[in-house]
Amino acid sequence: MNYVIVGLGNIGAEYEETRHNSGFLVLDAFIKEFEGARFSSDRYASVAQVSFRGHRVTLVKPSTYMNLSGKAVRYWMGETKCKPENLLVVVDDIAIPFGTLRMRKAGSPGGHNGLKNIAELLGGENWARMRVGVGSNFSKGSQVDYVLGEWSSDEKKELPAIMEQACKAIKAFMTLGPDRAMNICNTKPKTTESEGEQKKEA
């Protein structure tokens, strides 16, 4: 079976460590589990092909502007003959607390320009998306600076646990289906902070 996993972000070294690149970050973490696999520049995106439990998996990091991400998704969906139900898009979300993941089988773009463009070019919203919570710790009018800003030092400490949870959710999406994957994904991972809180309570 063919799957396409898309991570949304902005190309360029200046954006690598920013919150808006959460989708790229998840795919970078995921590919590390496949020895020898790496991304290479291709049509509209950086692309990697891996095999996971008999499934052909195409990892896509669009190289277009964020609001034109649909061009890459539509092209690689066609190139791999992937069905919409086998598409998963990973994206950042300020409406979700930092450290929290949310997967849905379908839904509206929720104000995210990348998701909006994908929905427009695919002709619908019946495909899965996993939102990576980046929080909303910004003052009024500074949303753009916040999402394009780099992770704080405290956030960087928590990222490995978040990435691990996201990778588990992607695997579950392909092997167990979206419903069971949502149960795995929609649970806040144990981070250094939460473990510390548990020790205090004990």
N, C-alpha and C positions, 0 to 999 in steps of 0.2 A: 504494500500500500504506500502511496506517496503522501508525504506531509511537507508543508511549507511553514517554517517558523520564521516570523519577521520581527526584527528588533528595530524600533524607531529611534532616531537620533540625528545629530548634525555632524557632517563630516568636517574634518580639520582638527589639527592638534589642539587648538585653543578651546575646543569643546569636549575633549576626551574625558575630563574629570568633572563634568557638570551634571546637574540633576536631570536635565532634559535628555541626556544620553543614557538613561536607564535601560532602554531597550537594547542598545549596543552592548552595554555592560553585561546584561544577562546572557546574550549570545556568546560573548567572549568567554564567560565562565563556563557555559555549556560545552563549547567546542574543546576546551582543555581536557575533557574526559575521553576524547577520541584521539589516540596517539597518531601523530602524523597529519592530522586534519588541520587545514588552515584556510583562511579567507583569501580570495584573489579577486582582483578587479574584473567585473563583467558588466553586462548590459544593465544600466541604471542602478547598479548595486555592487557591494562586495559580497561574494557568494561562496559558500562551502557546501560540499555534499558529504554526508555521513550515512552510515547504516546503523540502525538501532533495532535489535530484535526482529530482523526481517523486514523492517520498514525502510524505505528510501526517504531520507530527510534532507531537505534543502534549507539551509540557513541563509537568510537574506538581511543584509544591512543596507537599506536604500542609500544611494549616493546623491539623490536629488535633494532639493530643499525639503524640509519637513512637510510643508503643505502640498507637496507634489509626490508624496510617498506612494500614492496609488499607482503611479506609472510603473514602478518597480514591482509592486505586488501583482498587478494585473499581468505583467509580462511573464513573471516567473510562475504564476499559477498556470498560465497557458503552456509555458515551456515544459513544465513537469506533469501536466495533465492532472493537477491536484484539484480535488473537489472542495467547495467552500467549507464543508464540515471538517476538512482536514487542515484548515488554515488556522494558525494561532498568531496573533499580533501582540507583541510585548511593548508596553508604553508607560511613560511616567504619568503620575496623576497627583495634583496638588490637593485634591479633595479628599485624599486618603492619608491617614497619619503615616509618618515615616516608619519604615519597618513592617508595614502591612502590605499584603498582596491580595488582589481580588481578581478572580477569573469569572467570566461570564460567557455563555454559549452564543449570545447575540446581544444587541443593544445599540443605543444611540451613541454618537461620537462624544457626547458630554462636553462639547466645547473644544475638543482637541483637534487642531487643524489636520494633523496627520491621519487620524481615524476618519475624519470627515471626507478627505480626498479619497481614501481607500473605499469608503462606502459608495461614493459617487461613481468611481470608475468600475467597481465590481457590480454596481446596480442593485445594491442591497446591503443589509446589515446582519445577515444570517451567517456570521462567522465568529469564531471565539477570539476573545482578547483577554490578556492578563495585564492588569494595571499594577504598577509598582508605586506604592505611596512615597511621596517625597515631602509630604507635610506642607503646611502653609504658614511657616514662620516668617512672614514678611509684612511690611506695612502697606497701607493702601497706595496703589499706584506703582508699586515696585515688584509686581509679579514677574515681569520679564527678566529683571535683574536677578531675581531669586532662582528661577528655573535655569537660567543660563550661568548661574554662579556655581562655584565648585563646592563639593561636599565639605562640611565642617570636619574637623579632626575627630570629634566624637562620632559623627556619622560614618566616617571611614572605618572606624573600629567595628561597627555593626554590619557593614556591607557583606563580608564573607558569609555570615549566617543567612542573610537575606538572599544572596545569590544561590546558596546551596538549596534553600527552600524553593526558589524559582525553578532551578534545574530539576528538582524532584517533581514539581508540578508539570513541567513540560513532558517529562518521561511518562508520567501518569496519564496525561492527555492522549498520548499515542498508544499506550498499552491497555489502559483501563477505561478510556472514554472520558468525555468532558464532565459528566456528572460526578464521578468518583474523583476526578482530578480537582474539581472545585472544592471538595471536602479537604483535600490535602493542601491546596493553595490558600484557601480562605481562612487560614489559621496563622496568627502572627508567630513567626519563628522565634525560638529562644535566642536572645542576644545577650551580650555581656551584661547589659543593663538589667534585663529582666531576670537573669540568673542571680545577679547581685541582690535584687529585690527579694527573690525567693529565699536567699540565705538570711536576709534580715528578718523575714517573717518567721523563719525556722528558729 
